[in-house]
Amino acid sequence: MAKCRVFGIDDSLKEVVPGGLYMKHLFGKHISVAVVKFVEGAGRDLPAKAHAHGEEASLQVSGGCSVFEGLGAPGDLEFVMDEGDALIIPGDVMHYGGNRFEPAGISLRLNVVTPARKEYGPEDTTPYYPLKDRETQA
């Protein structure tokens, strides 16, 4: 029988990019949850590669970000998210983003995707993140 799971948003994050990007991910039966934390400095210039997956709800916890709909070309549609804003990205819509940092130098968000994003890899490992200079993982 399935059980409820409680997790701390900013606890037990795995280092993806030294000094710049930290994450963790969890899976439910039909959804995945990821906490993504960028730290100013090494995390300033880590834009995401355009990618698509299932439907996503993204909540900006601290700092801010811009989510762009498109492939990374001039004129892509920009959605500006400030702390406390949420965005729903329809499934299979190509998108990517960039961060803005709070005064403490953090941009932190929570992403919930259905169906689950298996490309993150097994729970409790360092998750995959689609950085612009990385190959997309299947």
C-alpha positions in Angstrom: 0.0 0.0 0.0 1.3 3.5 -0.9 2.3 5.8 1.9 2.5 9.6 2.2 6.0 11.0 2.0 7.2 14.2 3.6 10.4 15.9 2.4 12.2 19.1 3.2 12.4 21.5 0.2 16.0 22.5 0.7 17.3 19.3 2.5 19.6 16.6 1.0 20.1 18.3 -2.4 22.7 16.7 -4.7 25.4 18.8 -6.3 24.9 18.7 -10.1 27.3 21.6 -11.0 29.9 22.4 -8.4 29.0 25.6 -6.5 26.1 26.4 -8.8 23.3 23.8 -9.2 21.8 21.5 -6.6 18.8 19.2 -7.0 16.8 16.3 -5.7 13.9 14.4 -7.2 11.2 12.0 -6.0 8.8 9.8 -7.8 5.2 9.0 -7.2 3.3 6.5 -9.2 2.4 9.0 -11.9 4.4 12.1 -11.1 7.9 13.3 -10.4 8.8 16.1 -8.1 12.1 18.0 -8.4 13.7 20.7 -6.3 16.1 22.8 -8.3 18.4 25.3 -6.6 20.7 27.6 -8.4 23.4 29.5 -6.4 24.6 32.8 -7.8 28.2 32.8 -8.9 28.7 29.4 -10.5 25.0 29.1 -11.1 24.5 32.5 -12.9 25.4 31.2 -16.4 23.6 27.8 -16.4 20.8 28.2 -18.9 18.6 25.2 -19.6 18.6 23.5 -23.0 15.2 23.6 -24.8 13.4 20.4 -23.9 9.9 18.9 -23.6 8.3 16.3 -21.3 4.9 15.7 -19.7 2.8 18.4 -18.2 4.7 20.5 -15.6 3.7 22.7 -12.7 6.5 24.9 -11.6 6.5 27.0 -8.4 9.2 29.7 -7.9 10.1 29.4 -4.2 12.8 32.0 -3.9 14.5 34.4 -6.4 13.0 34.4 -9.9 13.3 33.0 -13.3 12.1 33.3 -16.9 10.7 30.4 -18.7 10.8 30.6 -22.5 8.5 28.7 -24.8 10.4 27.7 -27.9 13.8 26.4 -29.1 16.1 29.1 -28.0 15.6 31.6 -30.8 15.0 35.3 -30.7 11.3 36.1 -30.2 10.6 33.0 -28.1 7.7 33.7 -25.7 8.9 34.7 -22.2 7.1 34.0 -18.9 8.6 36.0 -16.0 8.2 34.3 -12.7 8.8 36.0 -9.4 9.0 34.4 -5.9 5.6 32.8 -5.2 4.6 32.5 -8.8 3.5 29.3 -10.4 3.4 28.2 -14.1 1.8 25.3 -15.8 3.7 24.1 -18.9 1.6 21.9 -21.2 3.0 18.4 -22.0 5.3 18.2 -25.0 5.8 22.0 -25.2 9.5 22.9 -25.9 10.8 25.2 -23.2 13.9 26.4 -21.4 14.8 29.0 -18.7 17.1 31.4 -17.0 17.4 32.5 -13.4 17.3 35.7 -11.4 18.7 35.6 -7.8 17.3 36.9 -4.5 19.6 39.1 -2.4 21.0 36.0 -0.7 22.1 34.6 -4.1 19.6 31.8 -4.5 17.0 30.8 -7.1 14.9 27.9 -5.9 12.0 26.2 -7.5 9.8 23.1 -7.2 8.7 21.3 -10.4 6.0 18.6 -10.5 5.7 16.7 -13.8 3.2 14.1 -15.0 4.0 11.5 -16.2 7.1 11.1 -14.1 10.4 12.3 -15.7 12.4 9.1 -15.6 15.4 10.8 -17.3 16.2 12.2 -13.8 17.4 8.7 -12.9 16.8 6.7 -9.8 15.9 8.5 -6.6 18.7 9.4 -4.2 21.2 9.7 -7.1 22.4 13.0 -8.7 19.6 13.9 -11.1 20.0 14.8 -14.8 19.4 18.4 -15.6 19.1 19.6 -19.2 21.8 22.2 -19.3 22.4 24.0 -22.6 25.8 22.3 -23.2 24.7 18.8 -22.3 23.2 16.1 -24.5 19.6 15.3 -23.8 19.1 12.1 -21.8 16.4 9.7 -22.8 
